[in-house]
Every structure is written in C-alpha cells, then in structure tokens.
Amino acid sequence: IFFSFAAVTPSIQGPVSEGSRLLLICSLTHPRGHEHFQWKHLDSAPTNSKLAVTTSRNLEGHRSQTGPTLEISRVSQKDAGTWECSVYG
C-alpha cells in the first residue's frame, strides 16, 4: 500500500479580491506521475452542496488545466468557501 498526501496552495496569499485571477495548486508528498485530479467546491451555503470539477472539463467561470492546477480566471462571490482536491491513480 502506498500513501501520498495532498495539499492545496493558492497563488494569492491572504484575502482575494473579486475579479482577480487565482490558481489553486494541488501538491502531492510523493507524486508518481500518473495521477488524476478532481476538484470539489464545498460552497458556504447551509446545504453544503458539492460541485465537482475534473481536470478534463471546463466549467462556467473556471478553467481547469491538465494536471493539478485549477484556474479561476475571475474570482467572484460564488467561489467563496472551501476547495478540496482529490487524487486518484
């Protein structure tokens, strides 16, 4: 069994202004080179609904790239909350 831990790092430290470009980078402690990444936005609504974004898809207001980086080209209020990176493979 092989374990690797993931950490998400934002490209902007501290408060992020609306309209800014933000990158979220998912880093692994022991990358193997063939991982698949999935992003989930746990928004701040009381229902705590989940929105899944895979690295091979485009989503309104977000452009995800091949690899562990999620790009939010223009941050808006709907992006507030917790972003989670899951790694498979």
GROMACS elastic network, one bead per residue, 0.5 to 0.9 nm:
[ bonds ]
;  ai    aj funct       b0    kb
    3    29     6  0.88752   500
    3    30     6  0.78637   500
    4    28     6  0.62239   500
    4    29     6  0.54672   500
    4    30     6  0.52317   500
    4    31     6  0.72481   500
    5    27     6  0.81741   500
    5    28     6  0.55530   500
    5    29     6  0.54120   500
    5    30     6  0.74142   500
    5    87     6  0.89777   500
    6    26     6  0.62894   500
    6    27     6  0.54263   500
    6    29     6  0.65366   500
    6    30     6  0.89381   500
    6    85     6  0.73585   500
    6    86     6  0.76985   500
    6    87     6  0.75802   500
    7    25     6  0.80185   500
    7    26     6  0.55852   500
    7    27     6  0.52809   500
    7    28     6  0.65933   500
    7    29     6  0.83072   500
    7    84     6  0.89818   500
    7    85     6  0.77968   500
    8    24     6  0.63609   500
    8    25     6  0.54283   500
    8    27     6  0.63482   500
    8    83     6  0.81999   500
    8    84     6  0.74925   500
    8    85     6  0.69095   500
    9    12     6  0.86848   500
    9    13     6  0.87973   500
    9    23     6  0.82990   500
    9    24     6  0.57347   500
    9    25     6  0.51613   500
    9    26     6  0.65401   500
    9    27     6  0.76597   500
   10    13     6  0.65887   500
   10    22     6  0.69683   500
   10    23     6  0.58006   500
   10    25     6  0.62892   500
   11    21     6  0.88240   500
   11    22     6  0.59983   500
   11    23     6  0.51678   500
   11    24     6  0.63737   500
   11    25     6  0.76073   500
   12    15     6  0.77549   500
   12    16     6  0.67760   500
   12    21     6  0.88653   500
   12    22     6  0.67024   500
   12    23     6  0.78306   500
   13    16     6  0.77963   500
   16    19     6  0.88396   500
   16    20     6  0.69696   500
   16    21     6  0.89667   500
   16    22     6  0.80927   500
   16    75     6  0.78552   500
   17    20     6  0.56795   500
   17    21     6  0.89772   500
   17    75     6  0.71998   500
   17    76     6  0.82605   500
   18    21     6  0.87556   500
   18    74     6  0.69731   500
   18    75     6  0.50022   500
   18    76     6  0.50816   500
   18    77     6  0.70816   500
   19    73     6  0.77952   500
   19    76     6  0.63312   500
   20    72     6  0.83401   500
   20    73     6  0.70002   500
   20    74     6  0.52212   500
   20    75     6  0.53948   500
   20    76     6  0.83998   500
   21    71     6  0.74305   500
   21    72     6  0.58689   500
   21    74     6  0.51887   500
   21    75     6  0.62969   500
   22    70     6  0.83459   500
   22    71     6  0.59544   500
   22    72     6  0.51681   500
   22    73     6  0.63488   500
   22    74     6  0.74588   500
   22    75     6  0.68940   500
   23    69     6  0.65578   500
   23    70     6  0.57035   500
   23    72     6  0.62396   500
   23    73     6  0.81938   500
   24    68     6  0.82624   500
   24    69     6  0.56297   500
   24    70     6  0.51250   500
   24    71     6  0.64572   500
   24    72     6  0.80903   500
   24    83     6  0.85219   500
   25    68     6  0.59168   500
   25    70     6  0.65674   500
   25    71     6  0.87654   500
   25    85     6  0.88590   500
   26    37     6  0.83272   500
   26    67     6  0.88251   500
   26    68     6  0.51082   500
   26    69     6  0.62592   500
   26    70     6  0.83408   500
   26    84     6  0.89108   500
   26    85     6  0.63442   500
   26    86     6  0.86556   500
   26    87     6  0.88236   500
   27    30     6  0.89267   500
   27    31     6  0.82176   500
   27    68     6  0.71779   500
   27    69     6  0.89860   500
   28    31     6  0.54550   500
   28    87     6  0.87203   500
   31    34     6  0.81326   500
   31    35     6  0.76266   500
   32    35     6  0.69352   500
   32    89     6  0.86245   500
   34    88     6  0.87886   500
   34    89     6  0.63936   500
   35    67     6  0.82583   500
   35    68     6  0.87948   500
   35    87     6  0.63532   500
   35    88     6  0.55652   500
   36    54     6  0.85308   500
   36    55     6  0.77591   500
   36    67     6  0.74960   500
   36    68     6  0.80782   500
   36    86     6  0.83359   500
   36    87     6  0.56791   500
   36    88     6  0.50667   500
   36    89     6  0.60492   500
   37    54     6  0.65540   500
   37    55     6  0.61872   500
   37    66     6  0.88814   500
   37    67     6  0.69506   500
   37    68     6  0.60075   500
   37    69     6  0.88271   500
   37    85     6  0.67782   500
   37    86     6  0.57841   500
   37    88     6  0.64145   500
   37    89     6  0.88796   500
   38    52     6  0.69921   500
   38    53     6  0.59906   500
   38    55     6  0.63787   500
   38    68     6  0.84638   500
   38    84     6  0.82451   500
   38    85     6  0.57845   500
   38    86     6  0.51304   500
   38    87     6  0.63998   500
   38    88     6  0.81486   500
   39    51     6  0.81992   500
   39    52     6  0.57417   500
   39    54     6  0.60001   500
   39    55     6  0.77267   500
   39    70     6  0.77782   500
   39    83     6  0.69076   500
   39    84     6  0.56723   500
   39    86     6  0.63590   500
   39    87     6  0.89092   500
   40    50     6  0.62830   500
   40    51     6  0.54349   500
   40    53     6  0.60656   500
   40    54     6  0.85316   500
   40    82     6  0.83324   500
   40    83     6  0.57039   500
   40    84     6  0.50770   500
   40    85     6  0.64850   500
   40    86     6  0.79675   500
   41    49     6  0.82527   500
   41    50     6  0.57485   500
   41    51     6  0.52356   500
   41    52     6  0.66407   500
   41    53     6  0.80502   500
   41    79     6  0.78413   500
   41    80     6  0.87590   500
   41    81     6  0.71625   500
   41    82     6  0.60125   500
   41    84     6  0.63932   500
   42    45     6  0.84576   500
   42    48     6  0.59753   500
   42    49     6  0.62741   500
   42    50     6  0.51679   500
   42    51     6  0.69978   500
   42    80     6  0.88478   500
   42    81     6  0.60831   500
   42    82     6  0.51141   500
   42    83     6  0.60166   500
   42    84     6  0.74222   500
   43    46     6  0.85651   500
   43    47     6  0.86933   500
   43    48     6  0.59084   500
   43    49     6  0.64896   500
   43    50     6  0.69623   500
   43    51     6  0.82006   500
   43    78     6  0.76657   500
   43    79     6  0.73405   500
   43    80     6  0.64517   500
   43    82     6  0.62908   500
   43    83     6  0.80753   500
   44    47     6  0.82060   500
   44    48     6  0.62980   500
   44    49     6  0.84565   500
   44    78     6  0.87882   500
   44    80     6  0.67896   500
   44    81     6  0.50815   500
   44    82     6  0.76834   500
   45    48     6  0.53726   500
   45    49     6  0.71284   500
   45    81     6  0.87086   500
   46    49     6  0.81317   500
   53    56     6  0.83696   500
   53    57     6  0.68616   500
   53    58     6  0.79466   500
   53    59     6  0.72856   500
   53    64     6  0.77751   500
   53    70     6  0.89183   500
   54    57     6  0.56787   500
   54    58     6  0.83010   500
   54    64     6  0.74042   500
   55    58     6  0.81050   500
   55    63     6  0.87338   500
   55    64     6  0.52862   500
   55    65     6  0.56584   500
   55    66     6  0.55349   500
   55    67     6  0.66231   500
   55    68     6  0.75253   500
   55    69     6  0.80698   500
   55    70     6  0.75667   500
   56    64     6  0.70309   500
   56    65     6  0.69999   500
   56    66     6  0.64877   500
   56    67     6  0.89815   500
   57    63     6  0.78009   500
   57    64     6  0.65971   500
   57    65     6  0.82516   500
   58    61     6  0.85192   500
   58    62     6  0.65805   500
   58    63     6  0.53680   500
   58    64     6  0.61620   500
   58    65     6  0.86479   500
   59    62     6  0.51785   500
   59    63     6  0.63737   500
   59    64     6  0.78543   500
   60    63     6  0.79161   500
   61    72     6  0.66323   500
   61    73     6  0.67845   500
   61    74     6  0.68690   500
   61    75     6  0.81257   500
   61    76     6  0.87350   500
   62    70     6  0.76663   500
   62    71     6  0.60703   500
   62    73     6  0.62358   500
   62    74     6  0.79816   500
   62    75     6  0.88731   500
   63    70     6  0.67138   500
   63    71     6  0.52581   500
   63    72     6  0.62004   500
   63    73     6  0.70398   500
   64    67     6  0.85132   500
   64    68     6  0.87578   500
   64    69     6  0.67567   500
   64    71     6  0.55207   500
   64    72     6  0.79324   500
   65    68     6  0.75851   500
   65    69     6  0.61248   500
   65    70     6  0.62502   500
   65    71     6  0.72321   500
   66    69     6  0.73990   500
   66    70     6  0.88281   500
   67    70     6  0.84504   500
   68    85     6  0.84017   500
   68    87     6  0.87979   500
   71    74     6  0.89908   500
   72    75     6  0.60182   500
   72    79     6  0.84887   500
   75    78     6  0.81181   500
   75    79     6  0.63695   500
   75    80     6  0.85916   500
   76    79     6  0.55824   500
   76    80     6  0.75081   500
   77    80     6  0.55596   500
   78    81     6  0.82669   500
   79    82     6  0.86194   500
   79    83     6  0.88031   500
   80    83     6  0.87609   500
